[in-house]
Amino acid sequence: MANEYQCPKCRSHKIRIRYPDIKCLSCGWSEPLTDYPISWSEHRSLCVEYGRPDPGPLEPPEHDLEELHERVLALEERPQPTGKPGRETTPPKETEPRLYGGVSL
């Protein structure tokens, strides 16, 4: 059975596809299989199956309530922007009204 895959760099058919990489045995070109969408648990099992390091479970780090409360307080104490950055929030005040053409009233 002939290999239907071809190296995009040297056009060789000596390609080895092992999760998570594809590699050309002729020129050494290698690329990760980025267009292979799978779940984290499937990725983890494939890493273990193919001898890669176990990336570990996908769980967020735990925080205690005191740490979360301190973070909320720090966010509340931070001054909030009132307008667009780089622009003045109040228009400049003119001392006397002016008409077009430089005529003063």
GIDA-V174786 format. One record per backbone hydrogen bond with DSSP energy under -0.5 kcal/mol. CO is the residue of the C=O (numbers start at 1). NH is the residue of the N-H. If there is no record, write none. Layout:
[[CO;NH] [CO;NH]]
This chain:
[[2;4] [7;11] [12;7] [13;15] [14;25] [14;26] [15;17] [16;18] [16;23] [18;21] [20;33] [21;18] [22;31] [23;16] [23;25] [24;28] [29;24] [31;22] [32;34] [33;36] [39;43] [40;44] [41;45] [42;46] [43;47] [44;48] [45;49] [46;50] [47;52] [48;51] [57;59] [64;68] [65;69] [66;70] [67;71] [68;72] [69;73] [70;74] [71;75] [72;76] [73;77] [74;78] [84;87] [97;105] [99;102] [103;99]]
